[in-house]
Amino acid sequence: MARSPRLELFALRRRSDAERFLDRSFFQLAVALAAAVGLLVVAILLTVLSGAWEAIRSFGISFITTSDWDPGSDHYGAFTAIYGTLVSSGLALLIAVPLGVGTAVFLTENIIPKAIREVLGVMVELLAAIPSVVLGLWAIVVMEPMLRPFLSELHQLLGWLPFFSTEPQGPGMAPAALILVVMILPIITAISRDALSQVPDGLRQAAYGIGTTRWGAIFQVILPAAISGITGGVMLALGRAMGETMAVTMIIGNSNNFSLSLLAPANTISSMLANQFGEASGIQVSALMYAALLLMVMSLAVNLLAQQVVRRLSLKY
């Protein structure tokens, strides 16, 4: 096949020395910046590991499997905080994923006029601009008092289950999970919206052409085509939920007493670090660094899992 005259001229054009120098310089700068990011992550990991080494030698694996946190006798175990981190993040994700993806579908499909969709999209994204301390105050003053009658009713109906066995008295796991929903919802919605917007319009038209309905096209064609981007956004939101500190600290109750009940006060690794690190001394500092190391490992594992999931879904669809 004959090439166009424009391509012929481009192929024959010799790059100047200055242009080649700029190309090499940009490549070297990009490599250096990427290496710097990697070195920064390694440096943070080594710093936390060195600070946690004393607690690792003293407590070993029992630090992960026990719930004792007694600065008076220097007995420490982070199971309660690990459990609270995983459960609060999991509950938040369970609620936020259908809500966020559904909102993204609503904002990308021609269900309502475009002007209204744009206003709603801006309002959802503005949630990400609210400081976490403000959300924490709102959770204490407004959300928790409004939720308490419903949670009490839930306790009356399902109190025979371990997950609802305690009477709600204020801060607890459930309010913390709900405030996390508010915090991660803009991430899931924004990324899902971008992923759905990148789906070629030809796929929609082809689905309509073979007789499917709008919802059939959404669930069978559009969502599967955007699933890798949506999954990446969900995993990013999970990492944010696991590391959130201020809002969760203000509403979760900060109790180191282990309880399966979602209505009881609980704790997370982030809130434990925020509450205790400023006044810690001796081996308690090392124990807190050990907890921070566990949180960092969990976050890195979530990101690695996200990359694998997105890669496999991209190949599948």
Backbone torsions as a table, in degrees:
resi	resn	phi	psi	omega
1	MET	NA	130.5	-178.3
2	ALA	-73.2	138.7	179.5
3	ARG	-86.1	154.5	-179.9
4	SER	-69.9	155.7	177.9
5	PRO	-56.7	-34.6	179.8
6	ARG	-64.0	-44.3	178.3
7	LEU	-66.1	-35.7	177.6
8	GLU	-61.7	-46.7	-180.0
9	LEU	-63.5	-39.5	-180.0
10	PHE	-65.3	-38.5	-178.8
11	ALA	-69.7	-33.4	-177.1
12	LEU	-84.9	-16.6	-175.8
13	ARG	-68.8	132.6	177.7
14	ARG	-94.1	131.0	178.7
15	ARG	-74.4	143.7	179.0
16	SER	-75.4	164.6	178.1
17	ASP	-62.4	-38.4	179.4
18	ALA	-64.1	-39.1	179.8
19	GLU	-67.4	-41.8	178.0
20	ARG	-65.4	-37.6	178.4
21	PHE	-63.8	-42.2	178.1
22	LEU	-64.1	-38.9	178.3
23	ASP	-63.2	-46.4	179.9
24	ARG	-64.7	-40.3	-179.1
25	SER	-64.8	-42.6	179.4
26	PHE	-64.5	-41.6	179.0
27	PHE	-62.3	-45.7	-179.4
28	GLN	-65.9	-37.6	178.2
29	LEU	-65.5	-42.4	179.4
30	ALA	-63.2	-42.3	177.9
31	VAL	-63.5	-42.7	-179.2
32	ALA	-64.2	-42.4	179.6
33	LEU	-66.6	-41.0	177.5
34	ALA	-63.5	-42.1	177.6
35	ALA	-64.4	-36.8	179.5
36	ALA	-64.0	-39.3	177.6
37	VAL	-62.8	-44.9	178.1
38	GLY	-62.3	-42.7	178.9
39	LEU	-65.4	-35.2	178.4
40	LEU	-64.2	-43.0	178.0
41	VAL	-62.6	-44.3	179.2
42	VAL	-63.6	-40.9	179.9
43	ALA	-63.7	-42.7	178.0
44	ILE	-62.8	-44.4	-180.0
45	LEU	-61.0	-43.6	-179.9
46	LEU	-67.5	-37.2	178.4
47	THR	-63.7	-46.8	178.8
48	VAL	-65.1	-39.9	-179.5
49	LEU	-63.9	-42.3	179.3
50	SER	-64.9	-37.9	177.9
51	GLY	-69.5	-28.6	-177.8
52	ALA	-90.9	-4.3	-171.0
53	TRP	-61.9	-38.3	-179.8
54	GLU	-62.9	-42.8	178.7
55	ALA	-69.2	-35.0	178.0
56	ILE	-62.5	-42.7	179.1
57	ARG	-68.9	-34.6	-175.4
58	SER	-79.9	-40.6	-172.3
59	PHE	-108.4	-27.4	179.0
60	GLY	59.9	-141.5	-177.2
61	ILE	-73.1	-19.9	-179.9
62	SER	-64.6	-20.9	176.3
63	PHE	-60.6	-32.2	-178.0
64	ILE	-84.6	-27.0	-171.5
65	THR	-102.1	-5.5	179.9
66	THR	-115.6	159.1	-175.6
67	SER	-111.3	1.1	-179.5
68	ASP	-67.7	129.7	173.9
69	TRP	-138.3	87.4	-172.4
70	ASP	-125.3	95.8	178.9
71	PRO	-62.4	-24.0	-179.1
72	GLY	-65.8	-40.5	-179.8
73	SER	-105.6	4.9	180.0
74	ASP	56.7	43.8	172.2
75	HIS	-111.3	122.9	-174.3
76	TYR	-133.1	138.4	174.4
77	GLY	-149.8	136.4	-170.7
78	ALA	-107.9	15.9	-176.1
79	PHE	-61.5	-40.3	179.8
80	THR	-60.6	-43.8	-179.8
81	ALA	-69.3	-38.6	178.0
82	ILE	-64.3	-45.1	178.2
83	TYR	-60.3	-45.5	-179.8
84	GLY	-63.2	-38.8	178.4
85	THR	-62.7	-47.7	-177.0
86	LEU	-69.4	-42.5	-176.3
87	VAL	-70.9	-44.4	179.7
88	SER	-63.5	-41.2	178.6
89	SER	-67.8	-41.8	179.5
90	GLY	-64.6	-43.3	177.8
91	LEU	-63.2	-43.1	179.0
92	ALA	-60.7	-41.8	179.7
93	LEU	-66.7	-39.3	-179.5
94	LEU	-60.0	-35.1	179.6
95	ILE	-86.6	-40.2	-171.2
96	ALA	-76.3	-30.4	-176.1
97	VAL	-64.0	-54.6	177.9
98	PRO	-63.8	-34.7	179.3
99	LEU	-67.9	-44.4	-178.7
100	GLY	-69.8	-44.8	179.5
101	VAL	-66.6	-39.5	177.2
102	GLY	-62.9	-39.8	176.9
103	THR	-64.6	-39.9	178.7
104	ALA	-63.8	-41.6	176.3
105	VAL	-61.9	-43.0	-179.4
106	PHE	-62.6	-33.3	-176.8
107	LEU	-86.1	-16.5	-178.2
108	THR	-102.5	-26.1	178.6
109	GLU	-87.3	156.9	-178.0
110	ASN	-82.8	62.7	179.8
111	ILE	-91.8	-37.1	177.2
112	ILE	-127.5	167.6	-179.9
113	PRO	-57.7	149.3	-175.8
114	LYS	-60.5	-38.4	-178.8
115	ALA	-61.7	-41.4	179.2
116	ILE	-68.8	-38.5	178.5
117	ARG	-61.5	-41.0	-179.7
118	GLU	-66.0	-40.3	178.5
119	VAL	-64.3	-44.3	179.4
120	LEU	-64.4	-38.6	178.4
121	GLY	-63.0	-41.3	177.7
122	VAL	-65.0	-39.6	-179.3
123	MET	-65.0	-39.8	178.5
124	VAL	-66.0	-43.8	-178.8
125	GLU	-68.9	-25.5	178.0
126	LEU	-67.5	-20.0	176.0
127	LEU	-59.5	-32.5	-179.2
128	ALA	-70.6	-17.9	-178.3
129	ALA	-88.4	-8.8	-179.8
130	ILE	-77.9	126.5	179.6
131	PRO	-60.0	146.3	-177.0
132	SER	-64.0	-32.1	179.2
133	VAL	-66.4	-33.8	177.1
134	VAL	-68.4	-41.2	176.4
135	LEU	-63.5	-37.1	177.3
136	GLY	-63.9	-43.4	177.5
137	LEU	-63.2	-41.4	178.3
138	TRP	-63.1	-38.3	178.9
139	ALA	-63.9	-40.5	-179.3
140	ILE	-70.5	-44.5	-171.2
141	VAL	-83.1	-37.1	-171.7
142	VAL	-112.2	-55.5	-169.7
143	MET	-67.8	-48.4	-175.6
144	GLU	-64.5	-44.7	176.1
145	PRO	-61.5	-34.3	178.2
146	MET	-70.5	-33.9	-177.3
147	LEU	-80.0	-24.1	-170.2
148	ARG	-59.5	-43.6	176.9
149	PRO	-60.2	-40.0	178.7
150	PHE	-65.9	-42.3	179.5
151	LEU	-67.3	-35.4	176.1
152	SER	-64.4	-40.2	176.8
153	GLU	-64.3	-39.1	177.4
154	LEU	-62.9	-40.1	178.0
155	HIS	-64.8	-39.6	179.6
156	GLN	-65.1	-36.6	-177.4
157	LEU	-82.4	-39.9	-172.2
158	LEU	-120.2	23.5	-177.9
159	GLY	-64.7	-15.8	177.9
160	TRP	-75.4	-12.3	174.5
161	LEU	-88.0	143.3	-179.8
162	PRO	-60.1	-28.9	-175.4
163	PHE	-75.3	-12.2	179.2
164	PHE	-132.7	32.0	-170.5
165	SER	-83.9	-11.1	-177.5
166	THR	-110.7	146.4	176.9
167	GLU	-74.1	126.6	-179.9
168	PRO	-68.6	127.0	-178.7
169	GLN	-116.0	-1.8	-177.2
170	GLY	152.0	-126.9	179.5
171	PRO	-59.4	147.2	-179.2
172	GLY	-175.6	-173.4	-177.3
173	MET	-65.5	-43.9	-176.9
174	ALA	-62.2	-48.6	176.2
175	PRO	-61.1	-35.8	178.6
176	ALA	-64.6	-41.4	178.3
177	ALA	-63.7	-37.8	-178.5
178	LEU	-70.7	-35.6	177.2
179	ILE	-71.0	-29.7	174.1
180	LEU	-66.2	-33.7	175.9
181	VAL	-58.4	-45.3	179.6
182	VAL	-61.9	-34.3	-174.7
183	MET	-80.0	-33.6	-177.5
184	ILE	-95.5	-10.6	-179.5
185	LEU	-59.5	-43.9	178.5
186	PRO	-61.6	-33.9	179.7
187	ILE	-65.4	-50.2	-178.9
188	ILE	-63.5	-43.1	-177.8
189	THR	-65.5	-46.1	-176.3
190	ALA	-65.0	-46.3	-178.5
191	ILE	-69.6	-39.8	177.3
192	SER	-64.6	-37.5	178.0
193	ARG	-63.7	-43.2	177.6
194	ASP	-64.5	-41.5	-179.7
195	ALA	-64.4	-41.9	179.5
196	LEU	-68.9	-33.1	179.2
197	SER	-68.6	-23.6	-179.2
198	GLN	-83.3	-7.5	178.5
199	VAL	-68.2	126.0	-178.2
200	PRO	-58.1	137.4	179.6
201	ASP	-63.4	-22.6	178.5
202	GLY	-62.7	-31.4	177.5
203	LEU	-65.4	-40.8	177.9
204	ARG	-62.6	-48.3	-177.6
205	GLN	-63.8	-36.8	177.4
206	ALA	-65.5	-39.9	178.3
207	ALA	-64.9	-42.1	177.4
208	TYR	-66.7	-31.9	-177.9
209	GLY	-66.7	-28.4	178.8
210	ILE	-93.0	8.8	170.1
211	GLY	97.5	9.6	-179.9
212	THR	-77.4	160.7	177.2
213	THR	-85.0	174.0	178.2
214	ARG	-60.0	-46.8	-178.2
215	TRP	-71.1	-30.6	173.8
216	GLY	-64.0	-41.6	177.7
217	ALA	-65.3	-38.7	-179.3
218	ILE	-65.0	-48.9	-173.2
219	PHE	-80.6	-28.4	-174.6
220	GLN	-102.0	-18.3	-175.6
221	VAL	-123.7	-56.5	-170.0
222	ILE	-71.2	-50.5	179.9
223	LEU	-62.6	-45.0	175.6
224	PRO	-60.1	-33.5	179.9
225	ALA	-70.2	-27.2	-177.8
226	ALA	-105.3	9.6	-170.5
227	ILE	-64.6	-33.1	-178.7
228	SER	-66.8	-43.0	177.6
229	GLY	-66.7	-39.9	178.2
230	ILE	-63.2	-42.5	-180.0
231	THR	-63.8	-40.7	176.3
232	GLY	-60.3	-41.4	177.2
233	GLY	-65.0	-38.3	178.6
234	VAL	-64.8	-43.7	179.4
235	MET	-66.2	-37.5	176.4
236	LEU	-63.4	-40.7	178.0
237	ALA	-65.3	-36.6	177.4
238	LEU	-62.4	-42.9	176.3
239	GLY	-61.2	-39.1	177.6
240	ARG	-65.2	-42.0	-178.5
241	ALA	-65.6	-38.9	-179.1
242	MET	-67.2	-30.7	-177.2
243	GLY	-99.3	-1.8	-178.7
244	GLU	-64.3	137.5	-171.6
245	THR	-117.2	-65.7	-164.5
246	MET	-64.5	-51.3	-177.4
247	ALA	-62.1	-41.2	179.8
248	VAL	-67.4	-40.7	179.3
249	THR	-58.6	-36.2	-175.4
250	MET	-77.5	-19.1	-171.2
251	ILE	-124.5	-10.6	-173.7
252	ILE	-85.5	-19.1	177.8
253	GLY	102.9	-24.2	175.2
254	ASN	53.7	49.3	178.7
255	SER	-106.1	132.8	177.3
256	ASN	-91.7	6.2	175.9
257	ASN	-82.5	119.5	-175.5
258	PHE	-70.7	134.8	175.9
259	SER	-150.3	138.0	176.3
260	LEU	-75.4	-17.7	-175.0
261	SER	-68.4	133.2	176.6
262	LEU	-77.3	-10.8	-178.3
263	LEU	-95.3	-7.2	-177.7
264	ALA	-90.7	156.5	172.3
265	PRO	-59.6	146.7	-176.7
266	ALA	-142.1	-163.4	-178.6
267	ASN	-153.7	157.5	171.8
268	THR	-129.0	165.9	179.3
269	ILE	-62.0	-43.7	-178.2
270	SER	-63.4	-45.2	-179.5
271	SER	-68.1	-34.5	177.2
272	MET	-64.3	-41.3	177.9
273	LEU	-64.7	-42.7	-178.5
274	ALA	-65.5	-36.3	-176.4
275	ASN	-78.4	-35.3	-166.8
276	GLN	-110.4	-20.7	-171.1
277	PHE	-64.9	-35.7	-177.2
278	GLY	-65.5	-28.3	-177.2
279	GLU	-109.5	4.8	-176.0
280	ALA	-77.4	154.8	176.0
281	SER	-152.7	160.0	177.2
282	GLY	66.2	-139.7	-175.5
283	ILE	-72.4	-15.6	176.6
284	GLN	-63.1	-35.5	176.3
285	VAL	-62.1	-44.2	179.1
286	SER	-64.9	-37.1	178.0
287	ALA	-64.8	-40.0	177.3
288	LEU	-66.9	-37.2	175.8
289	MET	-65.6	-35.3	175.7
290	TYR	-62.1	-44.9	177.0
291	ALA	-62.7	-40.5	177.4
292	ALA	-63.9	-37.1	177.2
293	LEU	-63.3	-42.3	177.7
294	LEU	-62.4	-41.3	178.4
295	LEU	-64.2	-39.9	179.0
296	MET	-65.9	-42.1	178.1
297	VAL	-63.3	-41.7	178.2
298	MET	-62.1	-42.5	179.8
299	SER	-65.6	-42.8	177.7
300	LEU	-63.9	-38.3	178.8
301	ALA	-64.2	-39.3	178.0
302	VAL	-63.0	-41.8	180.0
303	ASN	-67.4	-41.1	176.9
304	LEU	-64.3	-41.2	177.0
305	LEU	-62.1	-40.3	179.4
306	ALA	-61.3	-42.8	178.9
307	GLN	-61.9	-42.3	179.5
308	GLN	-65.5	-44.2	-178.9
309	VAL	-64.2	-45.6	-179.6
310	VAL	-63.0	-40.1	179.9
311	ARG	-64.1	-43.5	-178.3
312	ARG	-69.2	-40.0	178.4
313	LEU	-67.4	-35.1	177.3
314	SER	-63.5	-40.9	178.0
315	LEU	-68.8	-36.3	-176.4
316	LYS	-71.4	-41.4	-176.2
317	TYR	-105.0	NA	NA
